[in-house]
Each structure stands twice: as C-alpha cells, then as structure tokens.
Amino acid sequence: MGMDLSYQAIPHESPALERARHDGLFGSALEFWGSYTRPDTRRDAMMRRARASQEEHDLVFVDAVMLARQTAREHPGLESRCWTWSRGYDAVHYLLSPARRAGHGEAHDWAHAPIYGAQVLHPDARTTIGFPIRYNPPHLVREYAEIIGVATHDDLVQHFDAASMKRSGIYKCAGEPDGFENWMWPEFEAWRAFLLSMLAFPKEGLLCCIG
C-alpha cells in the first residue's frame, strides 16, 4: 500500500477537461478517468443507483463516466495511454533536482512539473487522499519528453547516495546501496519511455494524480 502517482492521457480539447477547469467536484472525478473509459458491469450498476439518487456527487459521477466513454470511442486506445510509478517518483525528483537534494521537499522547479504536473486542474479538484489533481498540456508533455529523453544514466547516478536519500525522507527509500540500479533507474527508463510514446499523440495532455 502507498501513494501511487499515475498519468492518464486526455484530449486537450475534451469537454470533460474544460468542465473540470470550472467545476472542482467534476474535476475530482477525473482521478479515475482511465478506468471510466472501460466497460464495467459493476460500474454500470453504480451508475444506475447514482441516477436514482439524484445527489449532486452521484450525478457528477455519471456525467464523468459518460464523457469518458464517449471520448474513448472518439480516440481509440486512449485508455491504454497511462502509466503508474511503482515507488520511484520522489527518488527520481531527488536525482534530477538540485532543490530537492537541498532538502526542499516541495521544490517546484523544472524537475517537479514533468513528474507531478505543471498545472493544478482546479483548486477543489483533489484525489481521494487529498492531493491536487494536476495536468500537463500537450505542449508541455512534448517539452518534458524532449528534456527527459536525453537524460543519461550518468546524469542521474552521480547524485545517488543511498544514506543521504534515506535521511532526506525519499518516499519508499530504505537506503539500499543497490537501489539505483534495482529500481530507480528502471523506473526512470519506463517513465521516460511513456513520455516519449506520448509524442505520437500531440493533441493529448496528461492528468497527474497521487492516489
């Protein structure tokens, strides 16, 4: 168990995204945007109960599911354009960010935005555990993919210090001497590959959610 950081593609001109920017309750529903795009008999039953209740949060849930499914039909493969960190997002931020290494846990520097998202979707749009839902629009996804795409093993490993990272409270870092090769670098490579894959979809941004 823990705090997962996940990304889900969403068309930048999506009606759902536009609504989320003005409606925090609806924006919060986008935490599960990817799962809403897929057929699910249990969710269909939940939608029937939600329609019957006529409660605002239930009706927002129904609207989010319907918009997600409509969008997925219009953008084939959308539901598969997603990725979730296993444990390495804070560690990679530390390795990329001088400010994070200096002890600034909330360092909103150039390395923060590609990982956590550059824009807050709406002040009231939050995940179920209370983190703001953030968004990277297409032009920033492209920019970040190009920057992260050229980072090398040496660029990151030179800043790896297991003991210092443990003292700094890096998320899920137990101070393993082999942590860089065993999980930090492989996760970085997988994240980079995902960002680079998004270059094929220049009209889609990424929702960024810690949940």
MARBA-3410 file (N, C-alpha, C, O; in Angstrom, 1 decimal):
211
0.8,-1.2,0.0,0.0,0.0,0.0,0.9,1.2,0.0,2.0,1.2,0.5 ~ 0.4,2.3,-0.5,1.1,3.6,-0.6,0.5,4.6,-1.5,-0.7,4.4,-1.9 ~ 1.2,5.6,-1.8,0.7,6.7,-2.6,1.2,6.5,-4.0,2.4,6.7,-4.3 ~ 0.4,6.1,-4.9,0.7,5.9,-6.3,0.6,7.2,-7.1,-0.4,8.0,-6.9 ~ 1.5,7.5,-8.0,1.4,8.6,-8.9,1.2,8.1,-10.3,2.0,7.3,-10.8
0.1,8.4,-10.8,-0.3,7.9,-12.1,-0.6,9.0,-13.1,-1.0,10.1,-12.8 ~ -0.5,8.6,-14.4,-0.8,9.5,-15.5,-1.8,8.9,-16.4,-1.8,7.7,-16.6 ~ -2.7,9.7,-16.9,-3.7,9.2,-17.9,-3.8,10.3,-19.0,-4.0,11.5,-18.7 ~ -3.7,9.8,-20.2,-3.9,10.8,-21.4,-5.4,11.2,-21.4,-6.3,10.5,-21.1 ~ -5.5,12.5,-21.8,-6.8,13.1,-22.1,-6.7,14.1,-23.2,-5.8,14.9,-23.2
-7.6,14.1,-24.2,-7.5,15.1,-25.2,-7.6,16.5,-24.7,-8.5,16.8,-23.8 ~ -6.7,17.4,-25.1,-6.7,18.7,-24.6,-8.0,19.5,-24.8,-8.3,20.4,-24.0 ~ -8.7,19.2,-25.9,-9.9,19.9,-26.2,-11.1,19.1,-25.7,-12.3,19.4,-26.1 ~ -10.9,18.1,-24.8,-12.0,17.3,-24.3,-13.0,18.2,-23.5,-12.6,19.0,-22.7 ~ -14.3,18.0,-23.8,-15.3,18.7,-22.9,-15.2,18.4,-21.4,-15.5,19.3,-20.6
-14.7,17.2,-21.1,-14.5,16.8,-19.7,-13.4,17.7,-19.1,-13.6,18.2,-17.9 ~ -12.4,17.9,-19.8,-11.3,18.7,-19.3,-11.7,20.2,-19.1,-11.4,20.8,-18.1 ~ -12.4,20.7,-20.0,-12.9,22.0,-19.9,-13.9,22.2,-18.7,-13.8,23.2,-18.0 ~ -14.7,21.2,-18.5,-15.6,21.3,-17.4,-14.9,21.2,-16.1,-15.2,21.9,-15.1 ~ -13.9,20.4,-16.0,-13.1,20.2,-14.8,-12.4,21.5,-14.4,-12.2,21.7,-13.2
-12.0,22.3,-15.3,-11.3,23.6,-15.0,-12.3,24.5,-14.3,-11.8,25.5,-13.6 ~ -13.6,24.3,-14.4,-14.5,25.2,-13.8,-15.4,24.6,-12.7,-16.2,25.3,-12.1 ~ -15.2,23.3,-12.5,-16.1,22.5,-11.6,-15.2,21.6,-10.8,-14.8,20.5,-11.3 ~ -14.9,22.0,-9.6,-13.9,21.1,-8.8,-14.5,19.8,-8.5,-13.7,18.8,-8.5 ~ -15.8,19.6,-8.3,-16.3,18.3,-8.0,-16.2,17.4,-9.2,-15.8,16.2,-9.0
-16.5,17.9,-10.4,-16.3,17.1,-11.6,-14.8,16.9,-11.8,-14.4,15.7,-12.2 ~ -14.0,17.8,-11.5,-12.5,17.6,-11.7,-12.0,16.5,-10.8,-11.2,15.7,-11.2 ~ -12.5,16.4,-9.6,-12.1,15.3,-8.7,-12.5,13.9,-9.3,-11.7,13.0,-9.1 ~ -13.5,13.9,-10.1,-13.9,12.6,-10.7,-12.9,12.1,-11.7,-12.9,10.9,-12.0 ~ -12.1,13.0,-12.2,-11.2,12.7,-13.3,-10.0,11.9,-12.7,-9.2,11.4,-13.5
-9.9,11.7,-11.4,-8.9,10.8,-10.8,-9.0,9.4,-11.5,-8.0,8.7,-11.6 ~ -10.2,9.0,-11.8,-10.5,7.7,-12.3,-10.9,7.7,-13.8,-11.5,6.8,-14.3 ~ -10.4,8.7,-14.5,-10.8,8.9,-15.9,-10.5,7.7,-16.7,-11.3,7.2,-17.5 ~ -9.3,7.1,-16.5,-8.9,6.0,-17.3,-9.8,4.8,-17.1,-10.2,4.1,-18.1 ~ -10.1,4.5,-15.9,-11.0,3.3,-15.6,-12.4,3.6,-16.1,-13.1,2.6,-16.5
-12.8,4.8,-16.1,-14.2,5.1,-16.6,-14.3,4.8,-18.1,-15.4,4.6,-18.6 ~ -13.2,4.8,-18.8,-13.3,4.6,-20.3,-13.6,3.1,-20.6,-13.9,2.8,-21.8 ~ -13.4,2.2,-19.7,-13.5,0.8,-20.0,-14.9,0.3,-19.5,-15.4,0.7,-18.5 ~ -15.5,-0.7,-20.3,-16.8,-1.3,-19.9,-16.6,-2.0,-18.5,-15.6,-2.6,-18.3 ~ -17.6,-1.9,-17.7,-17.5,-2.4,-16.4,-18.9,-2.6,-15.8,-19.6,-1.6,-15.6
-19.4,-3.9,-15.7,-20.7,-4.1,-15.3,-21.0,-3.6,-13.9,-22.1,-3.1,-13.6 ~ -20.0,-3.7,-13.0,-20.2,-3.1,-11.6,-20.4,-1.6,-11.7,-21.2,-1.1,-10.9 ~ -19.6,-1.0,-12.5,-19.8,0.5,-12.6,-21.1,0.8,-13.2,-21.7,1.8,-12.9 ~ -21.6,0.0,-14.2,-22.9,0.3,-14.8,-24.0,0.2,-13.7,-24.9,1.0,-13.7 ~ -23.8,-0.7,-12.8,-24.8,-0.8,-11.7,-24.7,0.4,-10.8,-25.7,0.9,-10.3
-23.5,0.8,-10.5,-23.3,2.0,-9.7,-23.9,3.2,-10.4,-24.5,4.1,-9.7 ~ -23.8,3.3,-11.7,-24.4,4.5,-12.4,-25.9,4.4,-12.3,-26.6,5.5,-12.1 ~ -26.5,3.3,-12.3,-28.0,3.2,-12.2,-28.4,3.7,-10.8,-29.4,4.4,-10.7 ~ -27.7,3.3,-9.8,-28.0,3.7,-8.4,-27.8,5.2,-8.3,-28.5,5.9,-7.6 ~ -26.7,5.7,-8.9,-26.4,7.1,-8.9,-27.5,8.0,-9.5,-27.9,9.0,-9.0
-28.0,7.5,-10.7,-29.1,8.2,-11.3,-30.3,8.3,-10.5,-31.0,9.3,-10.4 ~ -30.6,7.2,-9.8,-31.8,7.1,-8.9,-31.7,8.0,-7.7,-32.7,8.6,-7.2 ~ -30.4,8.2,-7.2,-30.3,9.0,-6.0,-30.5,10.5,-6.2,-31.0,11.2,-5.3 ~ -30.1,11.0,-7.4,-30.2,12.4,-7.8,-29.4,13.3,-6.9,-29.5,14.5,-6.9 ~ -28.4,12.7,-6.1,-27.5,13.5,-5.4,-26.5,14.1,-6.3,-26.1,13.5,-7.3
-26.0,15.4,-6.0,-25.1,16.1,-6.9,-23.9,15.3,-7.2,-23.5,15.1,-8.4 ~ -23.2,14.7,-6.2,-21.9,14.0,-6.4,-22.2,12.7,-7.2,-21.3,12.3,-8.0 ~ -23.4,12.1,-7.1,-23.7,10.9,-7.9,-23.9,11.3,-9.3,-23.4,10.6,-10.2 ~ -24.6,12.4,-9.6,-24.9,12.8,-11.0,-23.6,13.2,-11.7,-23.4,13.0,-12.9 ~ -22.6,13.8,-10.9,-21.3,14.2,-11.5,-20.6,12.9,-11.9,-20.0,12.9,-12.9
-20.6,11.9,-11.0,-20.0,10.6,-11.3,-20.6,10.1,-12.7,-19.8,9.6,-13.5 ~ -21.9,10.1,-12.8,-22.5,9.6,-14.1,-22.0,10.4,-15.3,-21.6,9.8,-16.3 ~ -22.0,11.7,-15.1,-21.5,12.6,-16.2,-20.1,12.2,-16.6,-19.7,12.2,-17.8 ~ -19.2,12.0,-15.6,-17.8,11.8,-15.8,-17.7,10.4,-16.6,-16.9,10.4,-17.5 ~ -18.4,9.4,-16.2,-18.3,8.1,-16.9,-18.8,8.2,-18.3,-18.1,7.7,-19.2
-19.9,8.9,-18.5,-20.4,9.0,-19.9,-19.5,9.8,-20.8,-19.3,9.4,-21.9 ~ -18.9,10.9,-20.3,-18.0,11.7,-21.1,-16.7,10.9,-21.4,-16.2,10.9,-22.5 ~ -16.3,10.1,-20.4,-15.0,9.3,-20.6,-15.3,8.3,-21.7,-14.4,8.1,-22.5 ~ -16.4,7.6,-21.6,-16.7,6.6,-22.6,-16.9,7.2,-24.0,-16.4,6.6,-25.0 ~ -17.5,8.3,-24.1,-17.7,9.0,-25.4,-16.3,9.4,-25.9,-16.0,9.2,-27.1
-15.5,9.9,-25.1,-14.1,10.4,-25.5,-13.3,9.2,-26.0,-12.5,9.3,-26.9 ~ -13.4,8.0,-25.3,-12.6,6.9,-25.6,-13.1,6.3,-27.0,-12.2,5.8,-27.8 ~ -14.3,6.4,-27.3,-14.8,6.0,-28.6,-14.2,6.9,-29.7,-13.9,6.4,-30.8 ~ -14.1,8.1,-29.4,-13.6,9.1,-30.4,-12.1,9.1,-30.5,-11.5,9.6,-31.5 ~ -11.4,8.5,-29.5,-9.9,8.4,-29.5,-9.5,7.0,-29.2,-9.1,6.7,-28.0
-9.5,6.1,-30.1,-9.2,4.7,-29.9,-7.8,4.5,-29.2,-6.8,5.2,-29.5 ~ -7.8,3.7,-28.2,-6.6,3.4,-27.5,-6.3,4.3,-26.3,-5.3,4.2,-25.6 ~ -7.2,5.3,-26.1,-7.0,6.3,-25.1,-6.7,5.7,-23.7,-5.9,6.1,-22.9 ~ -7.5,4.7,-23.4,-7.5,4.0,-22.1,-6.1,3.4,-21.8,-5.7,3.2,-20.6 ~ -5.4,3.0,-22.9,-4.1,2.4,-22.7,-3.0,3.3,-22.5,-1.8,3.0,-22.2
-3.2,4.6,-22.8,-2.2,5.6,-22.7,-2.1,6.1,-21.3,-2.5,7.2,-20.9 ~ -1.6,5.3,-20.4,-1.5,5.6,-19.0,-0.2,4.9,-18.4,0.3,4.0,-19.0 ~ 0.2,5.4,-17.3,1.4,4.8,-16.6,1.3,5.2,-15.2,0.9,6.2,-14.8 ~ 1.9,4.3,-14.3,1.9,4.5,-12.9,3.3,4.2,-12.3,3.8,3.1,-12.6 ~ 3.8,5.1,-11.5,5.0,4.8,-10.8,4.8,3.7,-9.8,3.8,3.6,-9.2
5.8,2.8,-9.6,5.8,1.9,-8.6,6.1,2.5,-7.2,5.4,2.3,-6.2 ~ 7.3,3.2,-7.2,7.7,3.8,-6.0,8.7,4.9,-6.2,9.1,5.6,-5.3 ~ 9.1,5.1,-7.5,10.3,6.0,-7.7,10.2,7.4,-8.0,11.2,8.1,-8.3 ~ 8.9,8.0,-7.9,8.8,9.4,-8.4,9.5,10.4,-7.5,10.1,11.3,-8.0 ~ 9.5,10.2,-6.2,10.2,11.1,-5.3,11.7,10.9,-5.5,12.5,11.9,-5.4
12.2,9.7,-5.6,13.6,9.4,-5.8,14.1,10.0,-7.1,15.2,10.6,-7.1 ~ 13.4,9.9,-8.2,13.8,10.5,-9.5,13.8,12.0,-9.4,14.6,12.7,-9.9 ~ 12.8,12.6,-8.7,12.8,14.0,-8.5,14.1,14.4,-7.7,14.7,15.4,-8.1 ~ 14.4,13.7,-6.7,15.7,14.0,-6.0,16.9,13.9,-6.9,17.7,14.8,-6.8 ~ 17.0,12.9,-7.7,18.1,12.8,-8.6,18.2,13.9,-9.7,19.3,14.2,-10.1
17.1,14.4,-10.1,17.0,15.4,-11.1,17.1,16.8,-10.6,17.5,17.7,-11.3 ~ 16.7,17.0,-9.3,16.5,18.4,-8.8,17.5,18.8,-7.8,17.6,18.2,-6.7 ~ 18.3,19.8,-8.0,19.2,20.4,-7.0,18.4,20.9,-5.8,18.9,20.7,-4.7 ~ 17.3,21.4,-6.0,16.5,21.9,-4.9,16.0,20.8,-4.0,16.0,20.9,-2.8 ~ 15.5,19.7,-4.6,15.1,18.6,-3.8,16.2,18.0,-3.0,16.1,17.6,-1.9
17.4,17.9,-3.6,18.6,17.4,-2.9,19.0,18.3,-1.8,19.6,17.9,-0.8 ~ 18.7,19.6,-1.9,19.0,20.6,-0.8,18.0,20.5,0.3,18.1,21.2,1.3 ~ 17.0,19.6,0.2,16.1,19.4,1.3,14.7,20.1,1.2,13.9,20.1,2.1 ~ 14.5,20.6,0.0,13.2,21.3,-0.3,12.2,20.3,-0.9,12.2,20.1,-2.1 ~ 11.4,19.6,0.0,10.6,18.6,-0.4,9.5,19.0,-1.4,9.1,18.2,-2.3
9.1,20.3,-1.3,8.1,20.8,-2.2,8.7,21.7,-3.3,8.2,22.7,-3.7 ~ 9.9,21.3,-3.8,10.7,22.1,-4.7,9.9,22.1,-6.1,10.0,21.1,-6.8 ~ 9.3,23.2,-6.4,8.5,23.3,-7.7,9.5,23.9,-8.7,9.3,25.0,-9.2 ~ 10.5,23.1,-9.1,11.5,23.5,-10.1,11.2,22.8,-11.4,10.1,22.2,-11.6 ~ 12.2,22.9,-12.3,12.0,22.3,-13.6,11.7,20.8,-13.6,11.0,20.3,-14.4
12.2,20.1,-12.6,12.1,18.7,-12.5,10.7,18.3,-11.8,10.3,17.2,-12.0 ~ 10.1,19.2,-11.1,8.9,18.9,-10.4,7.7,18.7,-11.5,6.9,17.8,-11.4 ~ 7.6,19.6,-12.4,6.5,19.7,-13.3,6.3,18.4,-14.2,5.2,17.9,-14.3 ~ 7.4,17.9,-14.8,7.3,16.7,-15.6,6.7,15.5,-14.8,6.0,14.7,-15.3 ~ 7.1,15.4,-13.5,6.7,14.3,-12.7,5.4,14.5,-12.1,4.5,13.6,-12.1
5.1,15.7,-11.4,3.9,15.9,-10.7,2.8,16.6,-11.4,1.6,16.6,-11.0 ~ 3.2,17.3,-12.5,2.2,18.0,-13.3,2.4,19.5,-13.1,2.6,20.0,-11.9 ~ 2.3,20.3,-14.1,2.6,21.7,-14.1,1.4,22.6,-13.6,1.6,23.6,-12.9 ~ 0.2,22.1,-13.9,-1.0,22.9,-13.7,-1.9,22.2,-12.7,-2.2,21.0,-12.8 ~ -2.4,23.0,-11.7,-3.5,22.5,-10.9,-4.8,22.6,-11.7,-5.2,23.6,-12.2
-5.5,21.4,-11.8,-6.7,21.4,-12.7,-7.7,22.4,-12.2,-8.3,23.1,-13.0 ~ -8.0,22.4,-10.9,-9.0,23.3,-10.2,-8.6,23.3,-8.8,-8.2,22.2,-8.2 ~ -8.8,24.4,-8.1,-8.4,24.4,-6.6,-9.1,23.3,-5.8,-8.6,22.9,-4.8 ~ -10.3,23.0,-6.2,-11.1,22.0,-5.4,-11.0,20.6,-6.0,-11.7,19.7,-5.5 ~ -10.3,20.4,-7.1,-10.2,19.0,-7.7,-9.1,18.3,-7.0,-7.9,18.6,-7.2
-9.5,17.3,-6.2,-8.5,16.5,-5.4,-8.8,15.0,-5.5,-9.9,14.6,-5.8 ~ -7.7,14.3,-5.3,-7.8,12.8,-5.3,-8.5,12.4,-4.0,-8.7,13.2,-3.1 ~ -8.8,11.1,-3.9,-9.5,10.6,-2.7,-8.7,10.7,-1.5,-9.2,10.7,-0.4 ~ -7.3,10.9,-1.6,-6.5,11.1,-0.4,-6.0,12.5,-0.2,-5.2,12.8,0.6 ~ -6.6,13.4,-1.0,-6.5,14.8,-0.8,-5.4,15.6,-1.6,-5.2,16.8,-1.3
-4.8,14.9,-2.5,-3.8,15.6,-3.3,-4.4,16.4,-4.5,-5.4,15.8,-5.1 ~ -3.9,17.5,-4.9,-4.5,18.2,-6.0,-4.3,17.4,-7.3,-3.2,16.8,-7.5 ~ -5.3,17.4,-8.1,-5.2,16.8,-9.5,-4.5,17.8,-10.4,-5.0,18.9,-10.5 ~ -3.4,17.4,-11.0,-2.7,18.3,-11.8,-2.7,17.8,-13.3,-3.1,16.7,-13.6 ~ -2.2,18.7,-14.2,-2.4,18.4,-15.6,-1.2,19.0,-16.3,-0.7,20.1,-16.0
-0.7,18.3,-17.3,0.3,18.7,-18.2,-0.3,18.8,-19.6,-0.6,17.8,-20.2 ~ -0.4,20.0,-20.2,-1.0,20.1,-21.5,0.0,19.6,-22.6,1.1,19.4,-22.3 ~ -0.5,19.4,-23.8,0.3,18.7,-24.8,1.6,19.4,-25.1,2.6,18.7,-25.3 ~ 1.7,20.7,-25.1,3.0,21.4,-25.4,4.0,21.1,-24.3,5.2,21.0,-24.6 ~ 3.5,21.0,-23.1,4.5,20.7,-22.0,4.9,19.2,-22.0,6.0,18.9,-21.7
3.9,18.3,-22.3,4.3,16.9,-22.5,5.4,16.7,-23.5,6.3,16.0,-23.2 ~ 5.2,17.4,-24.6,6.3,17.4,-25.6,7.6,17.9,-25.1,8.7,17.3,-25.3 ~ 7.5,19.1,-24.5,8.8,19.7,-24.0,9.4,18.8,-22.9,10.7,18.6,-23.0 ~ 8.7,18.2,-22.0,9.3,17.4,-21.0,9.8,16.1,-21.6,10.9,15.6,-21.1 ~ 9.1,15.5,-22.5,9.6,14.3,-23.2,11.0,14.6,-23.8,11.9,13.7,-23.8
11.1,15.7,-24.5,12.4,16.0,-25.1,13.5,16.3,-24.1,14.6,15.9,-24.4 ~ 13.2,16.9,-23.0,14.2,17.1,-21.9,14.6,15.8,-21.3,15.8,15.5,-21.2 ~ 13.6,15.1,-20.8,13.8,13.8,-20.1,14.4,12.8,-21.0,15.2,11.9,-20.6 ~ 14.1,12.9,-22.3,14.5,11.9,-23.3,16.0,11.8,-23.5,16.6,10.8,-23.9 ~ 16.7,12.9,-23.1,18.2,12.9,-23.4,19.0,12.7,-22.1,20.2,12.7,-22.1
18.2,12.6,-20.9,18.9,12.3,-19.7,19.6,10.9,-19.7,19.0,10.0,-20.2 ~ 20.8,10.9,-19.2,21.6,9.6,-19.2,21.7,9.0,-17.9,21.4,9.6,-16.8 ~ 22.2,7.7,-17.9,22.4,7.0,-16.6,23.4,7.8,-15.8,23.2,7.9,-14.5 ~ 24.4,8.4,-16.3,25.4,9.1,-15.6,24.8,10.4,-15.0,25.2,10.8,-13.9 ~ 23.9,11.0,-15.7,23.2,12.3,-15.2,22.6,12.0,-13.9,22.6,12.9,-13.0
22.0,10.8,-13.7,21.2,10.5,-12.5,22.1,9.9,-11.4,22.1,10.2,-10.3 ~ 22.9,8.9,-11.8,23.6,8.1,-10.8,24.7,9.0,-10.1,25.0,8.6,-9.0 ~ 25.1,10.0,-10.7,26.1,10.9,-10.0,25.5,11.5,-8.7,26.3,11.9,-7.8 ~ 24.2,11.6,-8.6,23.6,12.2,-7.5,23.0,11.1,-6.5,22.4,11.5,-5.5 ~ 23.2,9.8,-6.8,22.7,8.8,-5.9,23.6,8.6,-4.7,24.8,8.4,-4.8
22.9,8.7,-3.6,23.6,8.5,-2.3,22.5,7.9,-1.4,21.7,8.6,-0.9 ~ 22.6,6.6,-1.2,21.5,5.8,-0.5,21.3,6.4,0.9,20.1,6.6,1.3 ~ 22.4,6.6,1.6,22.2,7.1,3.0,21.6,8.5,3.0,20.7,8.7,3.9 ~ 22.1,9.4,2.2,21.5,10.7,2.2,20.1,10.7,1.7,19.3,11.5,2.3 ~ 19.7,9.9,0.8,18.3,9.8,0.3,17.4,9.3,1.4,16.3,9.8,1.6
17.9,8.3,2.2,17.1,7.9,3.3,16.9,8.9,4.3,15.8,9.1,4.8 ~ 18.0,9.7,4.7,17.9,10.8,5.6,16.9,11.9,5.2,16.3,12.5,6.0 ~ 16.9,12.1,3.9,16.0,13.1,3.3,14.6,12.7,3.2,13.7,13.5,2.8 ~ 14.3,11.5,3.6,12.9,11.0,3.6,12.3,10.7,2.3,11.1,10.9,2.0 ~ 13.2,10.3,1.3,12.7,10.0,0.0,11.7,8.8,0.1,11.9,7.8,0.8
10.5,9.0,-0.6,9.4,8.1,-0.5,9.9,6.7,-0.8,10.4,6.4,-1.9 ~ 9.6,5.7,0.1,9.9,4.3,-0.1,11.4,4.0,-0.3,11.7,3.0,-0.9 ~ 12.2,4.9,0.1,13.7,4.6,0.0,14.2,4.2,1.3,14.2,4.9,2.3 ~ 14.7,2.9,1.4,15.2,2.3,2.6,16.7,2.4,2.7,17.3,1.8,3.6 ~ 17.3,3.2,1.8,18.7,3.3,1.9,19.5,2.1,1.3,20.6,1.9,1.7
18.9,1.4,0.4,19.6,0.2,-0.2,20.7,0.7,-1.1,20.5,1.6,-2.0 ~ 21.9,0.2,-0.9,23.1,0.6,-1.7,22.9,0.3,-3.2,23.4,1.0,-4.1 ~ 22.1,-0.7,-3.5,21.8,-1.1,-4.9,20.5,-0.5,-5.4,20.0,-1.0,-6.5 ~ 19.9,0.4,-4.7,18.6,0.9,-5.0,18.6,1.6,-6.4,17.5,1.5,-7.1 ~ 19.6,2.3,-6.8,19.6,3.0,-8.1,19.4,2.0,-9.2,18.6,2.2,-10.0
20.3,1.0,-9.2,20.2,0.0,-10.3,19.0,-0.9,-10.2,18.5,-1.3,-11.3 ~ 18.6,-1.2,-9.0,17.5,-2.2,-8.9,16.1,-1.6,-9.2,15.2,-2.3,-9.7 ~ 15.9,-0.3,-8.8,14.5,0.2,-9.0,14.5,1.7,-9.5,13.5,2.0,-10.2 ~ 15.4,2.5,-9.1,15.3,3.9,-9.5,15.5,4.1,-11.0,14.7,4.7,-11.7 ~ 16.6,3.5,-11.5,16.9,3.7,-12.9,15.9,2.9,-13.8,15.5,3.5,-14.8
15.5,1.7,-13.5,14.5,1.0,-14.3,13.2,1.8,-14.3,12.5,1.9,-15.4 ~ 12.8,2.4,-13.2,11.5,3.2,-13.2,11.7,4.4,-14.0,10.8,4.8,-14.7 ~ 12.8,5.1,-13.9,13.1,6.3,-14.7,13.0,5.9,-16.2,12.3,6.6,-17.0 ~ 13.6,4.8,-16.6,13.6,4.4,-18.0,12.1,4.1,-18.5,11.8,4.5,-19.6 ~ 11.3,3.5,-17.7,9.9,3.2,-18.0,9.1,4.5,-18.1,8.3,4.6,-19.1
9.3,5.4,-17.2,8.6,6.7,-17.2,9.0,7.5,-18.5,8.2,8.0,-19.2 ~ 10.3,7.5,-18.8,10.8,8.2,-20.0,10.2,7.6,-21.2,9.8,8.4,-22.1 ~ 10.1,6.3,-21.3,9.5,5.6,-22.5,8.1,6.0,-22.6,7.6,6.2,-23.8 ~ 7.4,6.1,-21.5,6.0,6.5,-21.6,5.9,8.0,-22.1,5.0,8.2,-23.0 ~ 6.7,8.9,-21.6,6.6,10.3,-22.1,6.9,10.3,-23.6,6.3,11.1,-24.3
7.9,9.6,-24.0,8.3,9.6,-25.4,7.2,9.0,-26.3,7.0,9.5,-27.4 ~ 6.5,8.0,-25.7,5.4,7.5,-26.5,4.2,8.5,-26.7,3.5,8.4,-27.7 ~ 4.1,9.4,-25.8,3.1,10.4,-26.0,3.3,11.4,-27.1,2.4,12.2,-27.5 ~ 4.5,11.4,-27.6,4.8,12.3,-28.8,4.0,11.9,-30.0,3.8,12.8,-30.9 ~ 3.5,10.7,-30.0,2.7,10.3,-31.1,1.3,10.8,-31.1,0.5,10.6,-32.0
1.0,11.4,-29.9,-0.4,11.9,-29.7,-0.3,13.4,-29.3,-0.6,13.7,-28.2 ~ 0.0,14.3,-30.3,0.3,15.7,-30.0,-0.9,16.5,-29.5,-0.7,17.6,-29.1 ~ -2.1,16.0,-29.5,-3.2,16.7,-29.0,-3.7,16.2,-27.7,-4.8,16.7,-27.2 ~ -3.0,15.4,-27.0,-3.4,14.9,-25.7,-2.4,15.3,-24.7,-1.2,15.4,-24.8 ~ -3.0,15.7,-23.5,-2.3,16.0,-22.3,-2.3,14.9,-21.4,-2.8,13.8,-21.7
-1.8,15.1,-20.2,-1.7,14.1,-19.1,-2.3,14.6,-17.8,-1.9,15.6,-17.3 ~ -3.3,13.8,-17.3,-3.7,14.0,-15.9,-2.7,13.4,-15.0,-2.2,12.3,-15.3 ~ -2.4,14.0,-13.9,-1.3,13.6,-13.0,-2.0,13.5,-11.6,-2.4,14.5,-11.0 ~ -2.1,12.3,-11.1,-2.8,12.0,-9.8,-2.1,11.2,-8.8,-1.5,10.1,-9.2 ~ -2.0,11.7,-7.6,-1.4,10.9,-6.5,-2.6,10.4,-5.7,-3.4,11.1,-5.1
-2.8,9.1,-5.7,-3.9,8.5,-5.0,-3.6,7.2,-4.4,-4.5,6.5,-3.8
END
